[in-house]
Each structure stands twice: as C-alpha cells, then as structure tokens.
Amino acid sequence: MPQTLEPGTKASTAKGKRTGGDGPQTTNAEQRSLGIGVLASKSATEPRSSAWWDKFRMEQIAGAATAFLFAGLVPALVMATLWHTAEIAPLAFVFTFAIALAHAVLFGLPIFLAFRSKGWINIMTCVVFGFAVGAVPDGALTWPMQHAVLYASRSVDGVPTIIDGVITAAGWVSYVKPVIYCGLFGALGGFAFWVALIWSGTCGKAAAVDRV
C-alpha cells in the first residue's frame, strides 16, 4: 500500500534538522536579528570608548590650562621688557602676571566656556574679548565719579580733571588712557591664548569631535 505523508511531516522534519533534536537552535543571522552577541561586543567597546573620551577630556583641560597660562605670561613678559627700571622689572613681571592671570581666569574662563559651546572661539573673539577683559575691570574700578574727591584734586597740564562735579576733557583723557593701556595688554593676552590653543591642537580636536 502506498504510504502517504501526513501534512506537516516535511515541515516537522526540516524543523527537526534545525533544532537538532535537542531543542530550538538559532542561526547566526537569527542571533544577530535577536540581538544576541550585540551586548557582548558593545560591552567590549564601551571601556575602550570611555578611556578614549577620558583621555580626550584631559587633553582638552590641559590645552585650555596652558592657553590661560600663556594669556597671563605674555603680557607680564612684555611689561617686564618695557619697564624703564631693570631693578624693578622682576617685580613688575610678577605683579602683571598675577593680575593678568586672575583676569583671564575670573573673567575670561566664563566667556571661553560660553563661546566654546557655540563654536565661536577664533582669533577675533579672543583678541576683542581679551581687550574687554583687560579694560572693563580697570575702567569700573577707576571710574572718576566713584572717586570724585580724588579726581577733583588732580589736574592735567594745569587743567582740573573735574569742575563742579563735571569731568573735563583732561579728566576723560587721564581716565581713558590707562583703561586703553590695560585693554591692549588684555588683547595681547587674548592673542597669546589663541596661539596656545592652536599650538596644543585643542580647537582642532574639539571641532573634529563636534563634527562626529
């Protein structure tokens, strides 16, 4: 008598080949579709990525710290070089370095962090805002109307700086000149800051990561 296969026999045989008789087994493609093996590979790469990111962050911090150091160092060197008395030059260097570095950290660091997040760090912003960092604090501290009595007792080439509570042209000149002087040193520090960033490669690496 001819034997006939019941429906589903061929399918069950094929299924048995796939399962091997010991339970369901999946192919490599199915494993990938189910996500098997992905967690293992991901966990293997995560420590490597974390270590790379930590190294990158340390390089960024080191590059920025070097740039801020140069922002205070270069104006101090220029001040010591231009100082008319050689005996006082070392003291002028130390004093200028302390003031310039304090300005760079207290005022320049927040600007750097804000501009860094926007991608606005370039030579123009470093020089312009370096000028502002050097000039604005000095201008605020020496504002004539805060020291009206002191300015009233001063004169420039025999012309009073304040008359009846009003600042004269001579008073404005005597006020603005030191402010511009400090601003120029700040701009020099900003330029040195930019050069140090480029030299350390901080901006280039950060831009490359941002593009990724």
PyMOL commands that place a pseudoatom at each C-alpha (Angstrom):
pseudoatom trace, name=CA, resn=MET, resi=1, chain=A, elem=C, hetatm=0, pos=[0.000, 0.000, 0.000]
pseudoatom trace, name=CA, resn=PRO, resi=2, chain=A, elem=C, hetatm=0, pos=[1.491, 3.363, -0.909]
pseudoatom trace, name=CA, resn=GLN, resi=3, chain=A, elem=C, hetatm=0, pos=[2.348, 5.390, 2.073]
pseudoatom trace, name=CA, resn=THR, resi=4, chain=A, elem=C, hetatm=0, pos=[1.368, 8.989, 2.206]
pseudoatom trace, name=CA, resn=LEU, resi=5, chain=A, elem=C, hetatm=0, pos=[2.899, 11.644, 4.263]
pseudoatom trace, name=CA, resn=GLU, resi=6, chain=A, elem=C, hetatm=0, pos=[0.664, 13.408, 6.594]
pseudoatom trace, name=CA, resn=PRO, resi=7, chain=A, elem=C, hetatm=0, pos=[0.506, 17.138, 6.281]
pseudoatom trace, name=CA, resn=GLY, resi=8, chain=A, elem=C, hetatm=0, pos=[3.247, 18.815, 8.243]
pseudoatom trace, name=CA, resn=THR, resi=9, chain=A, elem=C, hetatm=0, pos=[5.647, 15.835, 8.176]
pseudoatom trace, name=CA, resn=LYS, resi=10, chain=A, elem=C, hetatm=0, pos=[8.136, 17.566, 5.848]
pseudoatom trace, name=CA, resn=ALA, resi=11, chain=A, elem=C, hetatm=0, pos=[7.951, 20.730, 7.826]
pseudoatom trace, name=CA, resn=SER, resi=12, chain=A, elem=C, hetatm=0, pos=[8.491, 18.859, 11.071]
pseudoatom trace, name=CA, resn=THR, resi=13, chain=A, elem=C, hetatm=0, pos=[11.485, 17.043, 9.563]
pseudoatom trace, name=CA, resn=ALA, resi=14, chain=A, elem=C, hetatm=0, pos=[13.029, 20.327, 8.438]
pseudoatom trace, name=CA, resn=LYS, resi=15, chain=A, elem=C, hetatm=0, pos=[12.299, 21.801, 11.810]
pseudoatom trace, name=CA, resn=GLY, resi=16, chain=A, elem=C, hetatm=0, pos=[13.971, 18.803, 13.432]
pseudoatom trace, name=CA, resn=LYS, resi=17, chain=A, elem=C, hetatm=0, pos=[17.099, 19.433, 11.382]
pseudoatom trace, name=CA, resn=ARG, resi=18, chain=A, elem=C, hetatm=0, pos=[17.184, 22.996, 12.543]
pseudoatom trace, name=CA, resn=THR, resi=19, chain=A, elem=C, hetatm=0, pos=[16.540, 22.145, 16.149]
pseudoatom trace, name=CA, resn=GLY, resi=20, chain=A, elem=C, hetatm=0, pos=[18.848, 19.150, 16.110]
pseudoatom trace, name=CA, resn=GLY, resi=21, chain=A, elem=C, hetatm=0, pos=[16.506, 17.292, 18.369]
pseudoatom trace, name=CA, resn=ASP, resi=22, chain=A, elem=C, hetatm=0, pos=[17.890, 18.925, 21.467]
pseudoatom trace, name=CA, resn=GLY, resi=23, chain=A, elem=C, hetatm=0, pos=[15.713, 21.987, 21.491]
pseudoatom trace, name=CA, resn=PRO, resi=24, chain=A, elem=C, hetatm=0, pos=[15.418, 25.096, 19.384]
pseudoatom trace, name=CA, resn=GLN, resi=25, chain=A, elem=C, hetatm=0, pos=[18.640, 26.428, 17.907]
pseudoatom trace, name=CA, resn=THR, resi=26, chain=A, elem=C, hetatm=0, pos=[19.028, 29.655, 16.000]
pseudoatom trace, name=CA, resn=THR, resi=27, chain=A, elem=C, hetatm=0, pos=[21.308, 30.553, 13.148]
pseudoatom trace, name=CA, resn=ASN, resi=28, chain=A, elem=C, hetatm=0, pos=[23.866, 33.344, 13.220]
pseudoatom trace, name=CA, resn=ALA, resi=29, chain=A, elem=C, hetatm=0, pos=[21.572, 35.619, 11.238]
pseudoatom trace, name=CA, resn=GLU, resi=30, chain=A, elem=C, hetatm=0, pos=[18.780, 34.976, 13.692]
pseudoatom trace, name=CA, resn=GLN, resi=31, chain=A, elem=C, hetatm=0, pos=[21.126, 35.639, 16.589]
pseudoatom trace, name=CA, resn=ARG, resi=32, chain=A, elem=C, hetatm=0, pos=[22.035, 38.962, 15.083]
pseudoatom trace, name=CA, resn=SER, resi=33, chain=A, elem=C, hetatm=0, pos=[18.370, 39.767, 14.478]
pseudoatom trace, name=CA, resn=LEU, resi=34, chain=A, elem=C, hetatm=0, pos=[17.562, 38.889, 18.067]
pseudoatom trace, name=CA, resn=GLY, resi=35, chain=A, elem=C, hetatm=0, pos=[20.441, 40.962, 19.340]
pseudoatom trace, name=CA, resn=ILE, resi=36, chain=A, elem=C, hetatm=0, pos=[22.441, 38.018, 20.672]
pseudoatom trace, name=CA, resn=GLY, resi=37, chain=A, elem=C, hetatm=0, pos=[26.143, 38.893, 20.711]
pseudoatom trace, name=CA, resn=VAL, resi=38, chain=A, elem=C, hetatm=0, pos=[25.495, 42.610, 20.369]
pseudoatom trace, name=CA, resn=LEU, resi=39, chain=A, elem=C, hetatm=0, pos=[25.659, 43.196, 24.105]
pseudoatom trace, name=CA, resn=ALA, resi=40, chain=A, elem=C, hetatm=0, pos=[28.967, 41.352, 24.302]
pseudoatom trace, name=CA, resn=SER, resi=41, chain=A, elem=C, hetatm=0, pos=[30.554, 43.409, 21.543]
pseudoatom trace, name=CA, resn=LYS, resi=42, chain=A, elem=C, hetatm=0, pos=[29.084, 46.607, 22.977]
pseudoatom trace, name=CA, resn=SER, resi=43, chain=A, elem=C, hetatm=0, pos=[30.392, 45.861, 26.441]
pseudoatom trace, name=CA, resn=ALA, resi=44, chain=A, elem=C, hetatm=0, pos=[33.812, 45.164, 24.945]
pseudoatom trace, name=CA, resn=THR, resi=45, chain=A, elem=C, hetatm=0, pos=[33.952, 48.522, 23.160]
pseudoatom trace, name=CA, resn=GLU, resi=46, chain=A, elem=C, hetatm=0, pos=[32.443, 50.603, 25.961]
pseudoatom trace, name=CA, resn=PRO, resi=47, chain=A, elem=C, hetatm=0, pos=[35.584, 50.574, 28.198]
pseudoatom trace, name=CA, resn=ARG, resi=48, chain=A, elem=C, hetatm=0, pos=[37.695, 51.477, 25.172]
pseudoatom trace, name=CA, resn=SER, resi=49, chain=A, elem=C, hetatm=0, pos=[35.395, 54.373, 24.243]
pseudoatom trace, name=CA, resn=SER, resi=50, chain=A, elem=C, hetatm=0, pos=[35.261, 55.549, 27.838]
pseudoatom trace, name=CA, resn=ALA, resi=51, chain=A, elem=C, hetatm=0, pos=[39.057, 55.505, 28.115]
pseudoatom trace, name=CA, resn=TRP, resi=52, chain=A, elem=C, hetatm=0, pos=[39.394, 57.419, 24.848]
pseudoatom trace, name=CA, resn=TRP, resi=53, chain=A, elem=C, hetatm=0, pos=[36.863, 60.016, 25.991]
pseudoatom trace, name=CA, resn=ASP, resi=54, chain=A, elem=C, hetatm=0, pos=[38.622, 60.463, 29.352]
pseudoatom trace, name=CA, resn=LYS, resi=55, chain=A, elem=C, hetatm=0, pos=[41.936, 60.926, 27.559]
pseudoatom trace, name=CA, resn=PHE, resi=56, chain=A, elem=C, hetatm=0, pos=[40.354, 63.450, 25.205]
pseudoatom trace, name=CA, resn=ARG, resi=57, chain=A, elem=C, hetatm=0, pos=[38.856, 65.414, 28.090]
pseudoatom trace, name=CA, resn=MET, resi=58, chain=A, elem=C, hetatm=0, pos=[42.205, 65.506, 29.882]
pseudoatom trace, name=CA, resn=GLU, resi=59, chain=A, elem=C, hetatm=0, pos=[43.899, 66.788, 26.726]
pseudoatom trace, name=CA, resn=GLN, resi=60, chain=A, elem=C, hetatm=0, pos=[41.215, 69.474, 26.400]
pseudoatom trace, name=CA, resn=ILE, resi=61, chain=A, elem=C, hetatm=0, pos=[41.688, 70.588, 30.008]
pseudoatom trace, name=CA, resn=ALA, resi=62, chain=A, elem=C, hetatm=0, pos=[45.474, 70.582, 29.690]
pseudoatom trace, name=CA, resn=GLY, resi=63, chain=A, elem=C, hetatm=0, pos=[45.316, 72.607, 26.457]
pseudoatom trace, name=CA, resn=ALA, resi=64, chain=A, elem=C, hetatm=0, pos=[42.947, 75.190, 27.944]
pseudoatom trace, name=CA, resn=ALA, resi=65, chain=A, elem=C, hetatm=0, pos=[45.040, 75.476, 31.118]
pseudoatom trace, name=CA, resn=THR, resi=66, chain=A, elem=C, hetatm=0, pos=[48.165, 76.065, 29.013]
pseudoatom trace, name=CA, resn=ALA, resi=67, chain=A, elem=C, hetatm=0, pos=[46.333, 78.729, 26.994]
pseudoatom trace, name=CA, resn=PHE, resi=68, chain=A, elem=C, hetatm=0, pos=[45.250, 80.581, 30.146]
pseudoatom trace, name=CA, resn=LEU, resi=69, chain=A, elem=C, hetatm=0, pos=[48.799, 80.376, 31.476]
pseudoatom trace, name=CA, resn=PHE, resi=70, chain=A, elem=C, hetatm=0, pos=[50.112, 81.964, 28.280]
pseudoatom trace, name=CA, resn=ALA, resi=71, chain=A, elem=C, hetatm=0, pos=[47.397, 84.623, 28.484]
pseudoatom trace, name=CA, resn=GLY, resi=72, chain=A, elem=C, hetatm=0, pos=[48.930, 85.783, 31.752]
pseudoatom trace, name=CA, resn=LEU, resi=73, chain=A, elem=C, hetatm=0, pos=[52.558, 85.083, 30.929]
pseudoatom trace, name=CA, resn=VAL, resi=74, chain=A, elem=C, hetatm=0, pos=[52.933, 87.005, 27.659]
pseudoatom trace, name=CA, resn=PRO, resi=75, chain=A, elem=C, hetatm=0, pos=[51.627, 90.393, 28.942]
pseudoatom trace, name=CA, resn=ALA, resi=76, chain=A, elem=C, hetatm=0, pos=[53.851, 90.011, 32.011]
pseudoatom trace, name=CA, resn=LEU, resi=77, chain=A, elem=C, hetatm=0, pos=[56.919, 89.411, 29.838]
pseudoatom trace, name=CA, resn=VAL, resi=78, chain=A, elem=C, hetatm=0, pos=[56.106, 92.449, 27.699]
pseudoatom trace, name=CA, resn=MET, resi=79, chain=A, elem=C, hetatm=0, pos=[55.591, 94.604, 30.787]
pseudoatom trace, name=CA, resn=ALA, resi=80, chain=A, elem=C, hetatm=0, pos=[58.910, 93.494, 32.266]
pseudoatom trace, name=CA, resn=THR, resi=81, chain=A, elem=C, hetatm=0, pos=[60.660, 94.150, 28.953]
pseudoatom trace, name=CA, resn=LEU, resi=82, chain=A, elem=C, hetatm=0, pos=[59.204, 97.652, 28.600]
pseudoatom trace, name=CA, resn=TRP, resi=83, chain=A, elem=C, hetatm=0, pos=[59.747, 98.608, 32.232]
pseudoatom trace, name=CA, resn=HIS, resi=84, chain=A, elem=C, hetatm=0, pos=[62.145, 101.539, 32.434]
pseudoatom trace, name=CA, resn=THR, resi=85, chain=A, elem=C, hetatm=0, pos=[63.975, 100.321, 35.542]
pseudoatom trace, name=CA, resn=ALA, resi=86, chain=A, elem=C, hetatm=0, pos=[65.753, 96.993, 35.280]
pseudoatom trace, name=CA, resn=GLU, resi=87, chain=A, elem=C, hetatm=0, pos=[65.803, 96.505, 39.042]
pseudoatom trace, name=CA, resn=ILE, resi=88, chain=A, elem=C, hetatm=0, pos=[62.020, 96.729, 39.261]
pseudoatom trace, name=CA, resn=ALA, resi=89, chain=A, elem=C, hetatm=0, pos=[61.369, 94.618, 36.144]
pseudoatom trace, name=CA, resn=PRO, resi=90, chain=A, elem=C, hetatm=0, pos=[61.120, 91.271, 38.007]
pseudoatom trace, name=CA, resn=LEU, resi=91, chain=A, elem=C, hetatm=0, pos=[58.618, 92.768, 40.444]
pseudoatom trace, name=CA, resn=ALA, resi=92, chain=A, elem=C, hetatm=0, pos=[56.664, 94.245, 37.547]
pseudoatom trace, name=CA, resn=PHE, resi=93, chain=A, elem=C, hetatm=0, pos=[56.648, 90.827, 35.873]
pseudoatom trace, name=CA, resn=VAL, resi=94, chain=A, elem=C, hetatm=0, pos=[55.290, 89.053, 38.951]
pseudoatom trace, name=CA, resn=PHE, resi=95, chain=A, elem=C, hetatm=0, pos=[52.667, 91.730, 39.620]
pseudoatom trace, name=CA, resn=THR, resi=96, chain=A, elem=C, hetatm=0, pos=[51.493, 91.839, 35.992]
pseudoatom trace, name=CA, resn=PHE, resi=97, chain=A, elem=C, hetatm=0, pos=[51.427, 88.063, 35.703]
pseudoatom trace, name=CA, resn=ALA, resi=98, chain=A, elem=C, hetatm=0, pos=[49.273, 87.728, 38.820]
pseudoatom trace, name=CA, resn=ILE, resi=99, chain=A, elem=C, hetatm=0, pos=[46.837, 90.424, 37.659]
pseudoatom trace, name=CA, resn=ALA, resi=100, chain=A, elem=C, hetatm=0, pos=[46.652, 89.132, 34.064]
pseudoatom trace, name=CA, resn=LEU, resi=101, chain=A, elem=C, hetatm=0, pos=[46.176, 85.519, 35.116]
pseudoatom trace, name=CA, resn=ALA, resi=102, chain=A, elem=C, hetatm=0, pos=[43.473, 86.480, 37.623]
pseudoatom trace, name=CA, resn=HIS, resi=103, chain=A, elem=C, hetatm=0, pos=[41.640, 88.468, 34.929]
pseudoatom trace, name=CA, resn=ALA, resi=104, chain=A, elem=C, hetatm=0, pos=[41.951, 85.575, 32.470]
pseudoatom trace, name=CA, resn=VAL, resi=105, chain=A, elem=C, hetatm=0, pos=[40.559, 83.008, 34.890]
pseudoatom trace, name=CA, resn=LEU, resi=106, chain=A, elem=C, hetatm=0, pos=[37.867, 85.090, 36.606]
pseudoatom trace, name=CA, resn=PHE, resi=107, chain=A, elem=C, hetatm=0, pos=[36.543, 86.874, 33.524]
pseudoatom trace, name=CA, resn=GLY, resi=108, chain=A, elem=C, hetatm=0, pos=[37.969, 85.002, 30.540]
pseudoatom trace, name=CA, resn=LEU, resi=109, chain=A, elem=C, hetatm=0, pos=[37.083, 81.468, 31.636]
pseudoatom trace, name=CA, resn=PRO, resi=110, chain=A, elem=C, hetatm=0, pos=[33.280, 82.002, 31.674]
pseudoatom trace, name=CA, resn=ILE, resi=111, chain=A, elem=C, hetatm=0, pos=[33.493, 83.668, 28.261]
pseudoatom trace, name=CA, resn=PHE, resi=112, chain=A, elem=C, hetatm=0, pos=[35.606, 80.798, 26.937]
pseudoatom trace, name=CA, resn=LEU, resi=113, chain=A, elem=C, hetatm=0, pos=[33.169, 78.154, 28.189]
pseudoatom trace, name=CA, resn=ALA, resi=114, chain=A, elem=C, hetatm=0, pos=[30.167, 80.003, 26.730]
pseudoatom trace, name=CA, resn=PHE, resi=115, chain=A, elem=C, hetatm=0, pos=[31.853, 80.633, 23.370]
pseudoatom trace, name=CA, resn=ARG, resi=116, chain=A, elem=C, hetatm=0, pos=[33.278, 77.115, 23.251]
pseudoatom trace, name=CA, resn=SER, resi=117, chain=A, elem=C, hetatm=0, pos=[29.778, 75.622, 23.388]
pseudoatom trace, name=CA, resn=LYS, resi=118, chain=A, elem=C, hetatm=0, pos=[28.743, 77.902, 20.488]
pseudoatom trace, name=CA, resn=GLY, resi=119, chain=A, elem=C, hetatm=0, pos=[31.860, 77.267, 18.413]
pseudoatom trace, name=CA, resn=TRP, resi=120, chain=A, elem=C, hetatm=0, pos=[32.808, 80.961, 18.488]
pseudoatom trace, name=CA, resn=ILE, resi=121, chain=A, elem=C, hetatm=0, pos=[36.435, 80.556, 19.545]
pseudoatom trace, name=CA, resn=ASN, resi=122, chain=A, elem=C, hetatm=0, pos=[38.630, 82.267, 16.940]
pseudoatom trace, name=CA, resn=ILE, resi=123, chain=A, elem=C, hetatm=0, pos=[41.373, 84.857, 16.808]
pseudoatom trace, name=CA, resn=MET, resi=124, chain=A, elem=C, hetatm=0, pos=[38.926, 87.768, 16.522]
pseudoatom trace, name=CA, resn=THR, resi=125, chain=A, elem=C, hetatm=0, pos=[36.863, 86.855, 19.575]
pseudoatom trace, name=CA, resn=CYS, resi=126, chain=A, elem=C, hetatm=0, pos=[39.994, 86.097, 21.605]
pseudoatom trace, name=CA, resn=VAL, resi=127, chain=A, elem=C, hetatm=0, pos=[41.566, 89.480, 20.841]
pseudoatom trace, name=CA, resn=VAL, resi=128, chain=A, elem=C, hetatm=0, pos=[38.363, 91.555, 21.178]
pseudoatom trace, name=CA, resn=PHE, resi=129, chain=A, elem=C, hetatm=0, pos=[37.189, 89.950, 24.392]
pseudoatom trace, name=CA, resn=GLY, resi=130, chain=A, elem=C, hetatm=0, pos=[40.753, 89.881, 25.689]
pseudoatom trace, name=CA, resn=PHE, resi=131, chain=A, elem=C, hetatm=0, pos=[40.729, 93.659, 25.303]
pseudoatom trace, name=CA, resn=ALA, resi=132, chain=A, elem=C, hetatm=0, pos=[37.407, 93.792, 27.170]
pseudoatom trace, name=CA, resn=VAL, resi=133, chain=A, elem=C, hetatm=0, pos=[38.713, 91.553, 29.962]
pseudoatom trace, name=CA, resn=GLY, resi=134, chain=A, elem=C, hetatm=0, pos=[41.677, 93.871, 30.443]
pseudoatom trace, name=CA, resn=ALA, resi=135, chain=A, elem=C, hetatm=0, pos=[39.847, 97.186, 30.063]
pseudoatom trace, name=CA, resn=VAL, resi=136, chain=A, elem=C, hetatm=0, pos=[36.422, 96.770, 31.680]
pseudoatom trace, name=CA, resn=PRO, resi=137, chain=A, elem=C, hetatm=0, pos=[37.534, 95.850, 35.222]
pseudoatom trace, name=CA, resn=ASP, resi=138, chain=A, elem=C, hetatm=0, pos=[40.082, 98.674, 35.263]
pseudoatom trace, name=CA, resn=GLY, resi=139, chain=A, elem=C, hetatm=0, pos=[37.517, 101.109, 33.868]
pseudoatom trace, name=CA, resn=ALA, resi=140, chain=A, elem=C, hetatm=0, pos=[34.978, 100.100, 36.516]
pseudoatom trace, name=CA, resn=LEU, resi=141, chain=A, elem=C, hetatm=0, pos=[37.456, 100.429, 39.366]
pseudoatom trace, name=CA, resn=THR, resi=142, chain=A, elem=C, hetatm=0, pos=[38.825, 103.810, 38.264]
pseudoatom trace, name=CA, resn=TRP, resi=143, chain=A, elem=C, hetatm=0, pos=[35.526, 105.420, 37.190]
pseudoatom trace, name=CA, resn=PRO, resi=144, chain=A, elem=C, hetatm=0, pos=[36.026, 109.102, 38.057]
pseudoatom trace, name=CA, resn=MET, resi=145, chain=A, elem=C, hetatm=0, pos=[32.639, 109.670, 39.674]
pseudoatom trace, name=CA, resn=GLN, resi=146, chain=A, elem=C, hetatm=0, pos=[33.431, 106.962, 42.214]
pseudoatom trace, name=CA, resn=HIS, resi=147, chain=A, elem=C, hetatm=0, pos=[36.484, 108.940, 43.263]
pseudoatom trace, name=CA, resn=ALA, resi=148, chain=A, elem=C, hetatm=0, pos=[35.246, 112.470, 42.613]
pseudoatom trace, name=CA, resn=VAL, resi=149, chain=A, elem=C, hetatm=0, pos=[37.229, 113.946, 45.501]
pseudoatom trace, name=CA, resn=LEU, resi=150, chain=A, elem=C, hetatm=0, pos=[40.436, 112.346, 44.288]
pseudoatom trace, name=CA, resn=TYR, resi=151, chain=A, elem=C, hetatm=0, pos=[39.906, 113.443, 40.694]
pseudoatom trace, name=CA, resn=ALA, resi=152, chain=A, elem=C, hetatm=0, pos=[38.906, 116.943, 41.750]
pseudoatom trace, name=CA, resn=SER, resi=153, chain=A, elem=C, hetatm=0, pos=[42.339, 117.407, 43.263]
pseudoatom trace, name=CA, resn=ARG, resi=154, chain=A, elem=C, hetatm=0, pos=[44.081, 116.328, 40.072]
pseudoatom trace, name=CA, resn=SER, resi=155, chain=A, elem=C, hetatm=0, pos=[44.992, 118.332, 37.031]
pseudoatom trace, name=CA, resn=VAL, resi=156, chain=A, elem=C, hetatm=0, pos=[46.482, 117.599, 33.615]
pseudoatom trace, name=CA, resn=ASP, resi=157, chain=A, elem=C, hetatm=0, pos=[48.848, 120.303, 32.350]
pseudoatom trace, name=CA, resn=GLY, resi=158, chain=A, elem=C, hetatm=0, pos=[47.269, 122.678, 34.829]
pseudoatom trace, name=CA, resn=VAL, resi=159, chain=A, elem=C, hetatm=0, pos=[43.673, 121.826, 33.760]
pseudoatom trace, name=CA, resn=PRO, resi=160, chain=A, elem=C, hetatm=0, pos=[41.459, 120.324, 36.518]
pseudoatom trace, name=CA, resn=THR, resi=161, chain=A, elem=C, hetatm=0, pos=[40.014, 116.902, 35.809]
pseudoatom trace, name=CA, resn=ILE, resi=162, chain=A, elem=C, hetatm=0, pos=[36.657, 117.666, 37.492]
pseudoatom trace, name=CA, resn=ILE, resi=163, chain=A, elem=C, hetatm=0, pos=[34.975, 121.071, 37.752]
pseudoatom trace, name=CA, resn=ASP, resi=164, chain=A, elem=C, hetatm=0, pos=[31.742, 121.393, 39.748]
pseudoatom trace, name=CA, resn=GLY, resi=165, chain=A, elem=C, hetatm=0, pos=[31.215, 117.630, 39.591]
pseudoatom trace, name=CA, resn=VAL, resi=166, chain=A, elem=C, hetatm=0, pos=[31.632, 117.506, 35.812]
pseudoatom trace, name=CA, resn=ILE, resi=167, chain=A, elem=C, hetatm=0, pos=[34.532, 115.614, 34.240]
pseudoatom trace, name=CA, resn=THR, resi=168, chain=A, elem=C, hetatm=0, pos=[36.581, 117.811, 31.949]
pseudoatom trace, name=CA, resn=ALA, resi=169, chain=A, elem=C, hetatm=0, pos=[38.216, 116.708, 28.702]
pseudoatom trace, name=CA, resn=ALA, resi=170, chain=A, elem=C, hetatm=0, pos=[41.519, 116.470, 30.532]
pseudoatom trace, name=CA, resn=GLY, resi=171, chain=A, elem=C, hetatm=0, pos=[39.836, 114.271, 33.128]
pseudoatom trace, name=CA, resn=TRP, resi=172, chain=A, elem=C, hetatm=0, pos=[38.467, 111.939, 30.452]
pseudoatom trace, name=CA, resn=VAL, resi=173, chain=A, elem=C, hetatm=0, pos=[41.884, 111.676, 28.840]
pseudoatom trace, name=CA, resn=SER, resi=174, chain=A, elem=C, hetatm=0, pos=[43.540, 110.848, 32.140]
pseudoatom trace, name=CA, resn=TYR, resi=175, chain=A, elem=C, hetatm=0, pos=[40.849, 108.230, 32.748]
pseudoatom trace, name=CA, resn=VAL, resi=176, chain=A, elem=C, hetatm=0, pos=[40.719, 106.620, 29.299]
pseudoatom trace, name=CA, resn=LYS, resi=177, chain=A, elem=C, hetatm=0, pos=[44.459, 106.278, 28.700]
pseudoatom trace, name=CA, resn=PRO, resi=178, chain=A, elem=C, hetatm=0, pos=[45.103, 103.708, 31.483]
pseudoatom trace, name=CA, resn=VAL, resi=179, chain=A, elem=C, hetatm=0, pos=[41.935, 101.831, 30.514]
pseudoatom trace, name=CA, resn=ILE, resi=180, chain=A, elem=C, hetatm=0, pos=[43.124, 101.513, 26.909]
pseudoatom trace, name=CA, resn=TYR, resi=181, chain=A, elem=C, hetatm=0, pos=[46.569, 100.573, 28.181]
pseudoatom trace, name=CA, resn=CYS, resi=182, chain=A, elem=C, hetatm=0, pos=[45.123, 97.693, 30.217]
pseudoatom trace, name=CA, resn=GLY, resi=183, chain=A, elem=C, hetatm=0, pos=[42.877, 96.737, 27.302]
pseudoatom trace, name=CA, resn=LEU, resi=184, chain=A, elem=C, hetatm=0, pos=[45.857, 96.429, 24.966]
pseudoatom trace, name=CA, resn=PHE, resi=185, chain=A, elem=C, hetatm=0, pos=[47.567, 94.089, 27.394]
pseudoatom trace, name=CA, resn=GLY, resi=186, chain=A, elem=C, hetatm=0, pos=[44.337, 92.109, 27.584]
pseudoatom trace, name=CA, resn=ALA, resi=187, chain=A, elem=C, hetatm=0, pos=[44.203, 91.900, 23.788]
pseudoatom trace, name=CA, resn=LEU, resi=188, chain=A, elem=C, hetatm=0, pos=[47.797, 90.679, 23.788]
pseudoatom trace, name=CA, resn=GLY, resi=189, chain=A, elem=C, hetatm=0, pos=[46.838, 88.041, 26.341]
pseudoatom trace, name=CA, resn=GLY, resi=190, chain=A, elem=C, hetatm=0, pos=[43.858, 87.038, 24.183]
pseudoatom trace, name=CA, resn=PHE, resi=191, chain=A, elem=C, hetatm=0, pos=[46.121, 86.638, 21.160]
pseudoatom trace, name=CA, resn=ALA, resi=192, chain=A, elem=C, hetatm=0, pos=[48.561, 84.530, 23.197]
pseudoatom trace, name=CA, resn=PHE, resi=193, chain=A, elem=C, hetatm=0, pos=[45.597, 82.474, 24.394]
pseudoatom trace, name=CA, resn=TRP, resi=194, chain=A, elem=C, hetatm=0, pos=[44.525, 81.790, 20.803]
pseudoatom trace, name=CA, resn=VAL, resi=195, chain=A, elem=C, hetatm=0, pos=[48.056, 80.858, 19.716]
pseudoatom trace, name=CA, resn=ALA, resi=196, chain=A, elem=C, hetatm=0, pos=[48.376, 78.435, 22.641]
pseudoatom trace, name=CA, resn=LEU, resi=197, chain=A, elem=C, hetatm=0, pos=[45.050, 76.810, 21.751]
pseudoatom trace, name=CA, resn=ILE, resi=198, chain=A, elem=C, hetatm=0, pos=[46.158, 76.305, 18.150]
pseudoatom trace, name=CA, resn=TRP, resi=199, chain=A, elem=C, hetatm=0, pos=[49.580, 75.056, 19.223]
pseudoatom trace, name=CA, resn=SER, resi=200, chain=A, elem=C, hetatm=0, pos=[48.088, 72.489, 21.590]
pseudoatom trace, name=CA, resn=GLY, resi=201, chain=A, elem=C, hetatm=0, pos=[45.518, 71.430, 18.985]
pseudoatom trace, name=CA, resn=THR, resi=202, chain=A, elem=C, hetatm=0, pos=[42.640, 71.940, 21.411]
pseudoatom trace, name=CA, resn=CYS, resi=203, chain=A, elem=C, hetatm=0, pos=[40.376, 73.754, 18.948]
pseudoatom trace, name=CA, resn=GLY, resi=204, chain=A, elem=C, hetatm=0, pos=[41.047, 71.332, 16.105]
pseudoatom trace, name=CA, resn=LYS, resi=205, chain=A, elem=C, hetatm=0, pos=[40.324, 68.239, 18.188]
pseudoatom trace, name=CA, resn=ALA, resi=206, chain=A, elem=C, hetatm=0, pos=[37.189, 69.742, 19.652]
pseudoatom trace, name=CA, resn=ALA, resi=207, chain=A, elem=C, hetatm=0, pos=[35.908, 70.709, 16.198]
pseudoatom trace, name=CA, resn=ALA, resi=208, chain=A, elem=C, hetatm=0, pos=[36.583, 67.210, 14.870]
pseudoatom trace, name=CA, resn=VAL, resi=209, chain=A, elem=C, hetatm=0, pos=[34.618, 65.641, 17.723]
pseudoatom trace, name=CA, resn=ASP, resi=210, chain=A, elem=C, hetatm=0, pos=[31.751, 68.091, 17.232]
pseudoatom trace, name=CA, resn=ARG, resi=211, chain=A, elem=C, hetatm=0, pos=[31.518, 67.107, 13.555]
pseudoatom trace, name=CA, resn=VAL, resi=212, chain=A, elem=C, hetatm=0, pos=[31.210, 63.452, 14.566]
for i in range(1, 212): cmd.bond("trace and resi %d" % i, "trace and resi %d" % (i + 1))
show_as sticks, trace
zoom trace
